[in-house]
Amino acid sequence: MKRLTPLLLLLLLAGGLIIGVSYLRAPRQTSLSTATPRALTVTASIQPMAALLREIGGERIAVEALLRPGDSPHTHEPSPQAVARVAQSAALFYVSPALDGWAARLPARQRIALLPLLPPSARLDDDPHFWMDPLAAAAMAHPLAQTLSRLDPAGTAAYHANAQQFGSRMQALHRELSQTLAATRGRGVVLYHPGLRYLLRRYDIRCLGILERSPGMEPSPRDLAQLRDALSRQTPRALLASPELSEQAAQATADALDARVVWVDELGATPERQTLTALLRYNARALAGAFGP
């Protein structure tokens, strides 16, 4: 092997020094997986409760909803994988035994029913669908912030600040929906499920009847005749139906009532309706369209 000449050796040393300096000066790339971990991981029975938790929890919490789009909250059976995630989360939030009682039986560190947190003045008898009224949702904000603060005391200030901001947004949304539904005041509709009673009450729309007051309880011919008579006093006639009901069943019932089907959504059945604001706007526009041209 030939020996390196002094000149060649000097050139190699200089090249190595330049490469080393360039490496030290080059900007280091940071990993995309170094996001700040959430302080609290919780699960929610249904999508609207997950949306509400995200509003109040903000960046401090991670939330997963158990109910799949299109499933009924009354009869849902979570998968073994979902049950395992519930057991690992800090708490499971559900509405009430009347709506999603299956969640109250899951093995969770803490099971928290949200309906009892709602101030009595905001409730509509024993109806659990409070999030269909923006002012009732606003009334839930600070009680929920207090609950999250007990789970994560370090986030107390953030939770209450988020609750204040959310309440203001719901007040603004209420004013918007009041204008959207101004022409529907005093009109009447039939509900297939009772999920929109809060929304109807808030905006002075009459509920002429409910076809399925309990899951699986189909209306009798006498019920249909009475509702058809109630609807006959106005035009157009509207039957409000939810996505978990088949189009065939909804249309058959509407035909029996001499009414048209208006599709509404109390559970956030599509990705674009998975915030409370988007969900309420969708339903308000559907109601306004029910009595349009």
C-alpha positions in Angstrom: 0.0 0.0 0.0 1.3 3.4 -1.0 1.8 6.0 1.7 -0.3 9.2 1.6 1.6 12.2 0.6 1.7 15.1 3.1 -0.4 17.3 0.7 -3.1 14.6 0.2 -3.3 14.0 4.0 -3.7 17.8 4.6 -6.6 17.9 2.0 -8.4 15.0 3.6 -8.1 16.5 7.1 -9.5 19.9 5.8 -12.4 18.2 4.1 -13.4 16.3 7.3 -13.3 19.5 9.3 -15.6 21.3 6.8 -18.1 18.4 6.9 -18.1 18.3 10.7 -18.7 22.1 11.0 -21.5 21.9 8.4 -23.2 19.1 10.4 -23.1 21.1 13.6 -24.5 24.2 12.0 -27.3 22.4 10.1 -30.8 22.8 11.6 -32.0 19.7 13.4 -35.3 18.2 12.3 -37.8 17.7 15.2 -40.1 14.7 15.4 -43.7 15.3 14.6 -44.7 12.9 17.4 -43.5 15.2 20.2 -46.9 16.9 20.8 -47.7 17.8 24.3 -49.7 14.9 25.9 -53.2 15.6 27.0 -53.7 15.9 30.8 -56.9 13.9 30.8 -58.2 11.1 28.6 -62.0 10.4 28.8 -64.7 8.6 26.9 -68.2 9.7 26.1 -71.2 7.5 25.3 -72.4 9.5 22.3 -71.0 12.0 19.9 -72.8 15.2 21.2 -71.4 14.5 24.7 -67.9 14.1 23.2 -68.4 17.4 21.4 -69.5 19.1 24.6 -66.4 17.7 26.5 -64.1 19.0 23.7 -65.6 22.4 24.0 -65.0 22.6 27.8 -61.9 20.5 27.9 -60.1 22.2 25.1 -56.5 21.2 24.5 -56.2 19.6 28.0 -58.3 16.5 27.2 -58.6 13.7 24.7 -62.1 12.4 24.1 -63.5 9.3 22.3 -67.2 8.7 21.6 -68.4 5.1 21.8 -71.5 5.2 19.7 -71.0 4.7 16.0 -72.8 6.9 13.5 -76.2 5.5 12.7 -76.4 3.3 15.8 -79.2 3.8 18.4 -78.0 5.1 21.8 -80.7 2.9 23.4 -79.5 -0.4 22.1 -75.8 0.1 21.4 -73.4 -2.7 22.4 -69.8 -1.6 22.6 -67.1 -3.8 21.3 -64.5 -5.5 23.6 -61.9 -3.1 22.3 -64.1 -0.1 23.2 -64.7 -1.6 26.7 -61.0 -1.9 27.2 -60.5 1.8 26.2 -63.2 2.8 28.7 -61.4 1.0 31.5 -58.2 2.8 30.7 -59.7 6.3 30.6 -60.0 8.6 33.6 -63.8 8.7 33.3 -66.8 7.7 31.2 -69.4 10.4 30.6 -72.9 9.4 29.6 -76.3 11.3 29.6 -78.7 9.3 31.7 -80.0 5.7 32.2 -83.1 6.7 30.1 -81.0 7.3 27.0 -77.7 5.4 27.2 -78.0 3.2 30.3 -75.7 0.6 28.7 -72.8 3.0 29.4 -73.6 3.1 33.1 -72.8 -0.6 33.3 -69.4 -0.4 31.7 -66.2 -1.0 33.8 -65.0 2.5 34.1 -62.8 4.2 36.8 -65.6 6.8 37.1 -69.0 6.9 35.5 -70.5 10.4 35.3 -74.1 11.1 34.3 -74.4 14.5 32.7 -78.2 15.1 32.9 -78.1 15.5 36.7 -75.6 18.3 36.3 -78.0 20.4 34.3 -79.7 23.1 36.4 -83.4 22.2 36.8 -84.5 25.4 35.2 -83.0 24.2 31.9 -84.5 20.8 31.9 -87.6 19.6 30.0 -89.2 17.0 32.4 -87.3 13.8 32.0 -86.1 14.3 28.4 -82.4 13.7 28.2 -81.7 15.4 24.9 -80.7 18.8 26.4 -78.0 19.5 23.8 -80.7 20.2 21.3 -81.3 23.6 23.0 -78.3 25.9 22.7 -79.2 27.7 26.0 -79.5 24.4 27.8 -76.1 23.4 26.5 -74.8 26.7 27.7 -76.3 26.0 31.2 -74.2 22.7 31.3 -70.9 24.5 30.6 -69.9 25.5 34.1 -71.1 22.4 35.9 -69.1 20.4 33.4 -66.1 22.6 34.0 -66.4 21.9 37.7 -66.5 18.2 37.1 -63.4 18.3 34.8 -61.6 20.4 37.4 -62.1 17.6 40.0 -60.5 15.2 37.6 -57.7 17.5 36.7 -57.3 20.3 39.3 -54.4 21.9 37.3 -56.8 22.7 34.5 -59.4 24.5 36.6 -58.7 28.0 35.2 -58.7 26.7 31.6 -61.9 24.7 32.0 -63.8 27.6 33.4 -62.4 30.0 30.7 -63.5 27.5 28.0 -67.0 27.3 29.6 -67.4 31.0 29.6 -66.4 31.2 25.9 -68.7 28.3 25.0 -71.6 29.9 26.8 -71.1 33.1 24.8 -71.0 31.1 21.5 -74.2 29.3 22.4 -75.9 32.6 23.2 -74.9 33.9 19.8 -76.1 30.7 18.1 -79.4 31.0 19.9 -79.9 34.5 18.4 -79.0 33.1 14.9 -81.4 30.2 15.2 -84.2 32.5 16.4 -83.9 34.3 13.1 -83.6 31.0 11.1 -86.8 29.7 12.7 -88.8 32.9 13.0 -91.3 31.8 10.4 -91.9 28.4 12.0 -93.2 29.8 15.4 -96.5 28.3 16.2 -96.4 25.6 13.6 -96.7 21.9 14.5 -94.8 18.8 13.6 -94.9 15.1 14.5 -91.7 13.5 15.9 -90.8 9.9 15.2 -88.4 10.0 18.2 -88.6 12.5 21.0 -85.0 13.8 20.4 -85.9 17.3 19.2 -88.4 18.4 21.9 -85.8 20.8 23.5 -85.3 22.5 20.1 -89.1 22.7 19.5 -89.7 24.2 22.9 -87.0 26.8 22.6 -88.3 28.1 19.3 -92.1 27.8 19.9 -92.7 25.0 17.5 -95.5 22.7 18.6 -95.0 19.0 19.0 -98.3 17.4 17.8 -97.2 13.9 18.8 -94.4 11.4 19.1 -94.7 8.1 17.3 -92.1 6.1 19.2 -92.0 7.3 22.8 -89.9 4.3 23.9 -87.4 2.3 21.8 -89.2 -0.4 19.8 -92.7 0.8 20.8 -94.4 1.2 17.4 -97.5 3.4 17.0 -100.9 1.8 16.9 -103.4 2.4 14.1 -105.4 4.5 16.5 -102.2 6.6 17.3 -101.7 7.2 13.6 -105.3 8.2 13.1 -105.1 10.8 15.9 -101.9 12.3 14.6 -103.2 12.4 11.1 -106.2 14.3 12.4 -103.9 16.7 14.3 -101.8 17.3 11.2 -104.8 17.8 8.9 -105.3 21.3 10.3 -102.1 22.7 8.7 -100.1 22.5 5.5 -97.5 21.5 4.8 -97.4 18.5 7.2 -94.1 17.3 8.5 -92.8 14.1 10.2 -89.4 14.6 11.7 -87.3 11.4 11.4 -83.7 10.6 12.5 -80.9 8.8 10.5 -81.2 5.6 12.6 -84.7 5.1 11.1 -84.8 3.5 7.7 -86.0 5.6 4.8 -88.6 2.9 3.9 -90.1 3.0 7.5 -90.1 6.8 7.6 -91.8 7.1 4.2 -94.4 4.5 5.0 -95.3 6.3 8.2 -95.3 9.7 6.5 -97.7 8.3 3.9 -100.0 7.0 6.6 -100.0 10.5 8.1 -100.3 12.3 4.7 -97.1 14.1 5.6 -93.7 14.6 4.2 -90.5 13.3 5.8 -88.0 15.9 7.2 -84.7 14.4 8.2 -83.2 15.7 11.4 -80.3 14.5 13.5 -79.8 14.6 17.3 -76.7 12.5 17.4 -74.2 13.9 14.9 -74.5 11.1 12.4 -72.0 12.5 9.9 -68.5 14.1 10.3 -69.7 17.5 9.3 -72.3 17.5 12.1 -70.1 16.5 15.0 -69.9 19.8 16.7 -72.9 21.2 18.6 -73.0 24.3 16.5 -73.0 22.4 13.2 -75.6 19.9 14.6 -78.0 22.6 15.8 -77.7 24.6 12.6 -78.5 21.5 10.5 -81.6 20.8 12.5 -82.8 24.5 12.5 -82.4 24.6 8.7 -84.2 21.3 8.3 -87.1 22.7 10.4 -87.2 25.9 8.5 -87.2 24.0 5.2 -90.1 21.8 6.4 -92.4 24.8 6.0 -90.8 26.4 3.1 -92.0 26.4 -0.5 
